[in-house]
Amino acid sequence: MKKHILLSFLATALAASAVPFTNITGAVVDTRDYNLTVTADNGATDPAAGIHTYSWRSSVPCAAAAETNGWLFTGWSGDASSDHTQTDVLVLMDALSKAVLANYSDDPDGDGLHNTNEWAVGANPWISDTDGDGFDDLLEFDHNWNPTVSDLWAVDYIAANGGAFGLYPSNAVLDIAVGQMLIETSGGTATLSLQLEESGDLVTWSNAGPPEVWSRPVDGEKQFFRVRSSK
């Protein structure tokens, strides 16, 4: 008797609702249209771009072409998400309206070089520096280098012959920092003498004038000083 009362109450509640449900042998089926909007700018999908209608709780397979006219698929977004390796996804139609977007790019690695140009020279459109030599593919393409062959030999050659390119080794550059600094403490006074030197080749140095001398009183048993420079 309780089962009959429950089913009778459910049928009455559905009849009073404006939502088109159908009662089939005790099961409730939603007969409304469930719309899936597919967008595929610069690409191709199945189903094609547009609005498609499915039944309640349908699992809709969506597939994207990996490449279309030089544009590479980079992933699904919206009510389905993926990376570029997952071209096929399922969308469950459990809401009246859902939308998915197939994203495409003509420069997925962001190096400024279009996919068609990368393919023309054998470069990888997913990696900004295909050969890993520190020169991105666009730079190598613009200078007629081969982005699939490492040019680290050029870096090594320049490093070994810096003077020919107006460059200097790090130890020579560091030598122009504050050096040979002397602080003397005597009779409660600390004296700092700085000598400015000049050079035209970072090898031969000469005094650029007389030294600058500062004196400060030292209070107590300890006193700390430091020298800071600015450009």
LUMGU-358535 format. One record per atom (N, C-alpha, C): x, y, z; residue in three letters. Coordinates in steps of 0.05 Angstrom, whole numbers, plus 5000, padded with zeros to 4 digits. Each point is the difference from the previous one (the first is absolute). Layout:
BEGIN
XYZALA;...
***
This chain:
BEGIN
501749765000MET;498350245000MET;501750255000MET;502350015013LYS;501850235002LYS;501250054973LYS;500749794984LYS;501250044974LYS;498050144981LYS;497549925001HIS;498050134983HIS;499650295006HIS;500050065026ILE;499750285008ILE;502450174991ILE;502549905001LEU;502450144992LEU;500050054970LEU;499349804984LEU;499950034971LEU;497950204992LEU;497749995013SER;497850184994SER;500850295006SER;501550045022PHE;500950275007PHE;502050104980PHE;501849834990LEU;502050084980LEU;498750074974LEU;498149844991ALA;498650064975ALA;498550265002ALA;498850065022THR;498550255004THR;501950245000THR;502349975012ALA;501950225001ALA;501150064972ALA;500649804984LEU;501050044973LEU;497950134983LEU;497549925003ALA;497850114984ALA;499650295005ALA;500650095024ALA;499750285008ALA;502350174991ALA;502249884991SER;502450154992SER;499850074970SER;501350234994ALA;500050094972ALA;502249874984ALA;501849855013VAL;502249864987VAL;499049744987VAL;500649964974PRO;498949764986PRO;501449745008PRO;499349885021PHE;501049745007PHE;498049794991PHE;501049764995THR;498349774992THR;500449785020THR;497849895010ASN;500149775019ASN;499649744985ASN;502249844998ILE;499849754986ILE;500549785020ILE;497949845006THR;500249785019THR;501650075025THR;499350235011GLY;501250085025GLY;502650154997GLY;501350034976ALA;502550154996ALA;499350284989ALA;501550205010VAL;499750284991VAL;502050064978VAL;499050104977VAL;501850074978VAL;499550294993VAL;502150154997ASP;499950284993ASP;500050024969ASP;497950114988THR;499750014971THR;500850274989THR;501150185016ARG;500850264989ARG;502449984983ARG;500550214984ASP;502450014983ASP;502450095017ASP;502249864998TYR;502550075013TYR;502050094979TYR;500750255001ASN;501650134978ASN;503050015007ASN;501649924981LEU;502950025002LEU;501050194979LEU;501350215008THR;501250194981THR;503049944997THR;500749954975VAL;502849934994VAL;501250244984VAL;502450095009THR;501450224987THR;502849894993THR;500850064975ALA;502649904991ALA;501350214981ALA;500850225012ASP;501350214983ASP;502649894988ASP;500350034975ASN;502449924985ASN;500649705001ASN;497949845006GLY;500449725001GLY;497649854991GLY;500049735003ALA;497849834991ALA;499449805022ALA;497449965005THR;499149825021THR;497749824990THR;499549795015ASP;497849834996ASP;498749955027ASP;497550105005PRO;498350144981PRO;501250274992PRO;499150104977ALA;501050254989ALA;499150245018ALA;501350224996ALA;499350245015ALA;497150074996ALA;498650065022GLY;497250074999GLY;498649905025GLY;497350005000ILE;498449915022ILE;498749734993ILE;500449815017HIS;499049734995HIS;498249925024HIS;497949854994THR;498049925020THR;500349705006THR;499949935026TYR;500349735009TYR;497949945021TYR;499749755006SER;498149925022SER;501350035027SER;498449995020TRP;500950035028TRP;502149795007TRP;502250095012ARG;502249845010ARG;501449844978ARG;499950104976SER;501549884978SER;503050055005SER;501749814992SER;502950045001SER;500850064971SER;500750244995VAL;500650094972VAL;503049994995VAL;500949844981PRO;502950004993PRO;500650244982PRO;502150155007CYS;500950234985CYS;502949954991CYS;500550034975ALA;502749954989ALA;501050254985ALA;502550065004ALA;501250244987ALA;502349904981ALA;500250134977ALA;502349944983ALA;502550105012ALA;502149855000ALA;502650085012ALA;501250254986ALA;499550024974GLU;501050224984GLU;498150074978GLU;499650264996THR;498250094978THR;501250254988THR;500949984975ASN;501050234985ASN;502250155015ASN;501849855013GLY;502350125014GLY;499450085028GLY;497649965010TRP;499350065028TRP;499949745015TRP;501449995023LEU;500249765017LEU;498050015023LEU;498749785005PHE;498249975023PHE;501550025026PHE;499150175019THR;501450045025THR;498449915024THR;497549904996GLY;498449905022GLY;497250095000GLY;498349855014TRP;497150065003TRP;499750185025TRP;498250184999SER;499350165024SER;496950035001SER;499050145020GLY;497150025004GLY;499149775018GLY;497949854992ASP;499049785015ASP;501549744996ASP;502250024986ALA;501949784998ALA;502850124998ALA;501949885013SER;502750114999SER;502049774994SER;502250084987SER;502149814994SER;502550154992SER;502249854994ASP;502350124988ASP;500149924971ASP;502150094985HIS;500049954972HIS;500349704992HIS;500849845020THR;500349714994THR;497349855001THR;497950135010GLN;497449885003GLN;498050134981GLN;499949904976THR;498250124980THR;497149915004THR;499649775013ASP;497349895004ASP;499150025029ASP;497550115004VAL;498950025027VAL;497149924999VAL;498949945024LEU;497249945003LEU;498750225016LEU;497650094991VAL;498550215014VAL;497449885009VAL;499550005026LEU;497549895011LEU;497950225000LEU;497849944987MET;497950204997MET;498149985024MET;500950105023ASP;498450005024ASP;499150285007ASP;500450194982ALA;499050285003ALA;498750074973ALA;498050185001LEU;498550064975LEU;501850134979LEU;502150145009SER;501850144981SER;502949965009SER;501649904981LYS;502849975005LYS;501550104975LYS;502550085005ALA;501750114978ALA;502849905003ALA;501249934977VAL;502849925000VAL;501450164978VAL;502550065004LEU;501650154981LEU;502649844993LEU;500449954975ALA;502449884990ALA;502050224994ALA;502250025015ASN;501950214997ASN;502249934980ASN;500750184983TYR;502149964980TYR;501950245001TYR;502549954992SER;502050214999SER;501949964977SER;500850224987ASP;502049984979ASP;502850045011ASP;500350035027ASP;502650025013ASP;499849905029ASP;499549745004PRO;499649905027PRO;502350035019PRO;502550014989ASP;502350035018ASP;500750295006ASP;498650194987GLY;500350285007GLY;502650124992GLY;501549884981ASP;502650114993ASP;499850214977ASP;497650054991GLY;499650204979GLY;500349904972GLY;500549734997LEU;500349884974LEU;497549834995LEU;498750044977HIS;497549854994HIS;500749714995HIS;498049835004ASN;500349714997ASN;501049934972ASN;498850134980THR;500849934972THR;503050064995THR;501050225012ASN;502850064998ASN;501849805015ASN;499049925023GLU;501549805016GLU;500249744984GLU;497849914989TRP;500049754985TRP;501850024976TRP;500150234988ALA;501650044975ALA;503049955005ALA;500950055025VAL;502949965006VAL;500449765019VAL;497949855006GLY;500249775017GLY;500050055030GLY;499350255008ALA;499950075029ALA;497549895013ALA;500049985026ASN;497749905016ASN;498350235008ASN;497450014991PRO;498350235007PRO;499150005029PRO;500649795015TRP;499349995028TRP;502350085018TRP;502450044988ILE;502450075016ILE;501250264988ILE;500350215016SER;501050254990SER;502949994991SER;501649825012ASP;502849974993ASP;500449704993ASP;499549934975THR;500049724993THR;502649855006THR;502350134994ASP;502649875003ASP;501250055028ASP;498750165017GLY;500950045027GLY;502750145003GLY;500650184980ASP;502650135001ASP;499950285012ASP;497650095010GLY;499750265011GLY;499150214981GLY;500049944974PHE;498950184979PHE;497349904992PHE;497950165004ASP;497349904994ASP;499749974970ASP;497949844992ASP;499749934972ASP;499550244982ASP;498750215010LEU;499550244984LEU;502650134993LEU;501850045020LEU;502550134995LEU;501649844979LEU;500149745003GLU;501549844980GLU;498750014973GLU;497449994999PHE;498650024974PHE;500550264986PHE;499950225016ASP;500550274988ASP;502850044990ASP;501949855011HIS;502850034992HIS;501049774983HIS;498149854989ASN;500649784982ASN;501849795013ASN;499749975027TRP;501449785014TRP;498149754999TRP;501149785008ASN;498449765001ASN;499049955029ASN;497450045006PRO;499149975028PRO;500049725010PRO;500849814983THR;500149725009THR;502949915006THR;501950184996VAL;502849945005VAL;501150205020VAL;501249905022SER;501050175021SER;502250184990SER;499950265010ASP;502150194993ASP;501650085025ASP;500149825020LEU;501550055024LEU;503050044994LEU;500949894977TRP;502850044993TRP;500750304997TRP;498050164991ALA;500450294997ALA;500250135027ALA;498449915019VAL;500150115027VAL;502749945012VAL;500949764997ASP;502749925011ASP;502250164987ASP;499850054974TYR;502150154986TYR;500150295009TYR;497750125004ILE;499950285009ILE;501150025028ILE;499349805017ALA;500950015028ALA;503149975001ALA;501149854982ALA;502949965000ALA;501550234986ALA;498550164985ASN;501350234986ASN;498550265005ASN;499450045026GLY;498350245007GLY;501250264991GLY;502650035001GLY;501350254993GLY;499450084971GLY;499849814983ALA;499550054971ALA;497150114996ALA;498349955020PHE;497250094997PHE;499350225020PHE;502150125012GLY;499550225019GLY;499049905027GLY;500549755006LEU;499149885025LEU;502549945018LEU;499549975026TYR;502249955019TYR;499149785019TYR;501949835009PRO;499249795018PRO;499050115027PRO;498549855014SER;498750095024SER;502050085021SER;502349875002ASN;502050075021ASN;501250284994ASN;500250074974ALA;501050274994ALA;498050215007ALA;497449954995VAL;497950195006VAL;499750035030VAL;500249785015LEU;499750015029LEU;502350165012LEU;502350014986ASP;502350155011ASP;499550305001ASP;498050104985ILE;499450285001ILE;498250085024ILE;499249795015ALA;498550065024ALA;501950115021ALA;498850095023VAL;501750125021VAL;502149795008VAL;502550084998GLY;502249815007GLY;502250155014GLY;501949855011GLN;502350115015GLN;499150235019GLN;497949945015MET;499050195019MET;501349965027MET;500850225012LEU;501449985026LEU;498650185020LEU;499349885023ILE;498950165022ILE;501949965024ILE;501150225009GLU;501849995023GLU;498650135024GLU;500549885023THR;498850105025THR;502350075019THR;500050255008SER;502250105018SER;499050235016SER;500449995026GLY;499250225018GLY;497150064999GLY;498349794998GLY;497150045000GLY;498950114974GLY;501649994978THR;499150104975THR;500449794978THR;498049954983ALA;500249824977ALA;500450174975ALA;502149934985THR;500650154976THR;499849824975THR;498450094980LEU;499649854976LEU;501350164977LEU;501649864984SER;501350124977SER;499249854975SER;498850144980LEU;499249884975LEU;501550134977LEU;501249844984GLN;501550104977GLN;498549934974GLN;499150194985LEU;498749964975LEU;502149964978LEU;499849784985GLU;501849944979GLU;498549994973GLU;501550034978GLU;498749984974GLU;501649834981GLU;498649894980SER;501249824981SER;498550014973SER;501449964979GLY;498849994973GLY;499749724990GLY;501249805014ASP;500049734990ASP;499549795022ASP;499550095024LEU;499649825023LEU;502549845007LEU;502350094989VAL;502549865006VAL;501950205014VAL;500450234987THR;501850205012THR;498450215014THR;500750065025TRP;498550195016TRP;501850225010TRP;498950245004SER;501550235011SER;498250165018SER;501150155018ASN;498450165019ASN;498650224984ASN;497450045007ALA;498550214987ALA;500050265016ALA;501750015020GLY;500150235017GLY;500849925028GLY;500150185018PRO;500849935028PRO;497849835013PRO;500849855020PRO;498049845014PRO;498050175016PRO;497649885004GLU;498150135017GLU;500249885028GLU;500150175020VAL;500449915028VAL;497750095017VAL;498949815016TRP;497950065019TRP;500949915028TRP;499350165019SER;500749925028SER;497450025017SER;499649795017ARG;497749995017ARG;500949925028ARG;498950125021PRO;500649915027PRO;498849725006PRO;501549845015VAL;499149745007VAL;499250015029VAL;497449955006ASP;499050005027ASP;499849725011ASP;500849965025GLY;499849745013GLY;502149804989GLY;499549755008GLU;502049794992GLU;499649914971GLU;497550024989LYS;499649914973LYS;498650214984LYS;500650014975GLN;498650184981GLN;500349874972GLN;497749994986PHE;500049884973PHE;499650214979PHE;501449974978PHE;499750184977PHE;499749834975PHE;498750124980ARG;500049874974ARG;500050224978ARG;500949934977VAL;500250184977VAL;498049924979VAL;498350184992ARG;498149944978ARG;500650194977ARG;499849904976SER;500450174976SER;497550014983SER;499750204984SER;497750034982SER;501150094973SER;498449944979LYS;500850074973LYS;499350294995LYS;
***
